[in-house]
Each structure stands twice: as structure tokens, then as C-alpha cells.
């Protein structure tokens, strides 16, 4: 008989005993069975953190989601609103532009992932398509708001990190001795 699946985890997820924080995890989880990962387990928290971050990882995702906060928009309106955001300017040092192909791929991925809903009005030509946030996506945006507030509160730390990364990303220029 196969062991019962662990609470809150897919069957393929490793038990606490296989992670470096196993001793701490056992204390934190207070689980009688070492194969059970409680919802408050640091391993589960870390996995969930990475899962949430992966949903928002694409460069233009935050700008698209913020553009849709006030309600449904058509493609051209999303392109204009999200395209004005210019993410990555401070971190990458380059101005980036939201191209139609990038927006199309982003909207498709966000719809596939369940963050957006696509609504097409039947019987119109050309087709009238609107995108809007799902309820789960609205919750996600609300959950990220404290992170944005933290960022605003720690602006100096962020500027210092941006500066150090920009210097580290520059190609190394060897010193040339002059004769």
C-alpha cells in the first residue's frame, strides 16, 4: 500500500528530511510524521515564494497587471498603458520598449497561467477582445503591494544595489601601462 500523499504538497515534493533545514523544519512544523510538510514549513514557504515569483518574473508582467487594475482593456490600450512603464531602466540601464510581439506573448502566457481572462465579443468585425484580471490575480497584486511599499521605504538600499550591479555588469577594462 502506498503512503498517503502529504498535506499541501504534490506527491513529487521532497519531505523535510531531504532539505538542509530539516532539523529546523521538524521543530517549526511540529509534525509527528517527518514526511508531512506543514503549511508553515520553511521548505514549503520557500517553494511557494518561488512559485509566486515565477508568475511575475516576465519583464512586462507587473506593468500589464497594473494597467488592468482599473478594469478590462483592449490590446491597444494595454500596449499604450504598459508600454509607458519602461521597466528595467534603473536595473538594466537601457530603455526598453514594449513591442506588440512581446505583449502578445505576455498576454497569452498570463491568460494560460490563469492571471488574465480574455473576452471576445462574438459577431463583431474586427473581433473585439478585452482582457481583465482574474480574482486570483487581484489577490496577487494586493499581496505584492507591501513589497512595493518596502521598496519605496528602502530606496537608498535599492539605489546602492542598482549601482553596484551596474558596475559589476560592465566589461572589465584592463589597465594599460603607458611607455
C-alpha positions as CSV (number, residue, x, y, z in Angstrom):
1,X,0.0,0.0,0.0
2,X,1.4,3.4,-1.0
3,X,1.8,6.0,1.7
4,X,-0.8,8.7,1.8
5,X,0.0,12.0,0.0
6,X,1.5,14.7,2.1
7,X,-0.7,17.7,3.0
8,X,-0.4,20.7,0.9
9,X,2.3,19.3,-1.4
10,X,2.3,17.4,-4.7
11,X,3.3,13.8,-4.3
12,X,6.6,14.6,-6.0
13,X,7.7,17.2,-3.4
14,X,10.6,16.1,-1.2
15,X,9.9,15.6,2.5
16,X,11.5,17.8,5.1
17,X,14.3,15.3,5.8
18,X,15.8,15.9,2.3
19,X,16.4,19.6,2.7
20,X,19.2,21.4,4.5
21,X,16.9,22.9,7.1
22,X,15.4,19.5,8.1
23,X,16.2,19.9,11.8
24,X,14.7,23.4,11.9
25,X,11.8,22.3,9.8
26,X,10.9,19.5,12.2
27,X,10.9,22.0,15.1
28,X,8.9,24.5,13.1
29,X,6.4,22.1,11.6
30,X,6.0,20.1,14.8
31,X,4.9,17.3,12.5
32,X,4.8,13.8,14.1
33,X,5.5,12.3,10.7
34,X,8.7,13.5,9.1
35,X,7.2,13.0,5.6
36,X,4.5,15.6,6.3
37,X,5.3,19.2,5.4
38,X,3.0,21.6,7.3
39,X,1.8,24.8,5.5
40,X,4.1,26.9,7.7
41,X,7.2,24.8,7.0
42,X,10.2,26.9,5.8
43,X,10.6,24.5,2.9
44,X,7.0,24.9,1.8
45,X,7.3,28.7,2.3
46,X,10.4,28.8,0.1
47,X,8.7,26.7,-2.6
48,X,5.6,28.9,-2.5
49,X,7.7,32.1,-2.7
50,X,9.5,30.8,-5.8
51,X,6.2,29.7,-7.4
52,X,4.6,33.2,-6.8
53,X,7.8,34.9,-8.1
54,X,7.7,32.8,-11.2
55,X,4.3,34.1,-12.1
56,X,5.5,37.7,-12.0
57,X,9.0,37.0,-13.5
58,X,8.5,38.2,-17.0
59,X,9.7,41.7,-17.5
60,X,6.4,43.3,-18.6
61,X,4.1,41.3,-16.3
62,X,3.8,43.9,-13.5
63,X,3.2,46.7,-15.9
64,X,0.5,44.7,-17.7
65,X,-1.2,43.8,-14.4
66,X,-1.2,47.3,-13.1
67,X,-2.6,48.6,-16.4
68,X,-5.5,46.2,-16.0
69,X,-6.2,47.1,-12.3
70,X,-8.9,49.6,-13.2
71,X,-10.8,47.2,-15.4
72,X,-10.9,45.5,-18.8
73,X,-8.8,46.9,-21.6
74,X,-8.3,46.2,-25.3
75,X,-4.9,45.1,-26.7
76,X,-4.1,48.6,-28.0
77,X,-4.9,50.2,-24.6
78,X,-2.8,47.7,-22.7
79,X,0.1,48.4,-25.2
80,X,-0.1,52.1,-24.5
81,X,-0.5,51.9,-20.7
82,X,2.0,49.2,-20.0
83,X,4.4,50.5,-22.7
84,X,4.7,53.8,-20.8
85,X,6.1,52.0,-17.7
86,X,9.6,51.2,-19.1
87,X,10.6,48.6,-16.6
88,X,14.3,47.7,-16.1
89,X,15.6,51.2,-16.8
90,X,17.2,51.5,-13.4
91,X,18.4,47.9,-13.2
92,X,19.5,47.3,-16.8
93,X,20.5,50.8,-17.7
94,X,18.7,50.5,-21.1
95,X,15.4,52.0,-22.2
96,X,13.2,49.1,-23.2
97,X,10.2,49.3,-25.4
98,X,7.1,47.0,-25.2
99,X,6.7,45.6,-28.7
100,X,3.5,44.1,-30.0
101,X,5.0,40.6,-30.2
102,X,6.2,40.8,-26.6
103,X,2.7,42.0,-25.5
104,X,1.0,39.2,-27.5
105,X,3.2,36.5,-25.9
106,X,2.8,38.1,-22.4
107,X,-1.0,38.2,-22.7
108,X,-1.1,34.6,-23.9
109,X,1.1,33.4,-21.1
110,X,-0.8,35.4,-18.4
111,X,-4.1,34.0,-19.8
112,X,-2.7,30.5,-19.8
113,X,-1.4,30.8,-16.3
114,X,-4.9,32.0,-15.0
115,X,-4.0,35.5,-14.2
116,X,-6.0,37.1,-17.0
117,X,-9.3,36.4,-18.7
118,X,-9.7,37.0,-22.4
119,X,-13.2,38.0,-23.5
120,X,-14.1,38.2,-27.2
121,X,-17.3,39.8,-28.3
122,X,-18.9,37.5,-30.9
123,X,-20.3,38.7,-34.2
124,X,-18.0,41.8,-34.5
125,X,-15.5,42.5,-37.2
126,X,-12.8,43.1,-36.5
127,X,-13.1,40.9,-33.3
128,X,-13.4,43.0,-30.1
129,X,-11.2,41.4,-27.4
130,X,-10.9,42.6,-23.9
131,X,-8.5,41.4,-21.2
132,X,-9.2,41.6,-17.4
133,X,-7.6,40.4,-14.2
134,X,-8.9,37.2,-12.5
135,X,-9.9,37.3,-8.9
136,X,-6.8,35.3,-8.0
137,X,-4.6,37.9,-9.9
138,X,-6.2,40.8,-8.0
139,X,-5.3,39.0,-4.7
140,X,-1.8,38.5,-6.0
141,X,-1.4,42.2,-6.8
142,X,-2.8,43.1,-3.4
143,X,-0.3,40.7,-1.8
144,X,2.6,42.3,-3.7
145,X,1.7,45.8,-2.6
146,X,3.6,45.6,0.8
147,X,6.7,44.5,-1.2
148,X,6.4,47.7,-3.3
149,X,5.9,49.7,-0.1
150,X,9.1,48.1,1.3
151,X,10.9,49.1,-1.8
152,X,9.8,52.7,-1.5
153,X,10.8,52.7,2.1
154,X,14.3,51.3,1.3
155,X,15.0,53.4,-1.7
156,X,18.6,54.0,-0.7
157,X,19.4,50.3,-0.4
158,X,17.9,49.7,-3.8
159,X,19.8,52.5,-5.5
160,X,23.0,51.3,-3.9
161,X,22.3,47.7,-5.2
162,X,21.5,49.0,-8.7
163,X,24.7,51.0,-8.8
164,X,26.8,48.0,-7.6
165,X,25.2,45.7,-10.1
166,X,25.7,48.2,-13.0
167,X,29.4,48.4,-12.1
168,X,29.7,44.6,-11.8
169,X,28.0,44.1,-15.2
170,X,30.4,46.3,-17.1
171,X,33.1,44.5,-19.0
172,X,36.4,44.5,-17.3
173,X,38.9,47.1,-18.8
174,X,42.5,46.0,-18.1
175,X,44.9,48.8,-17.1
176,X,47.3,49.6,-19.9
177,X,50.7,50.7,-18.9
178,X,52.0,53.7,-20.9
179,X,55.6,53.6,-22.0
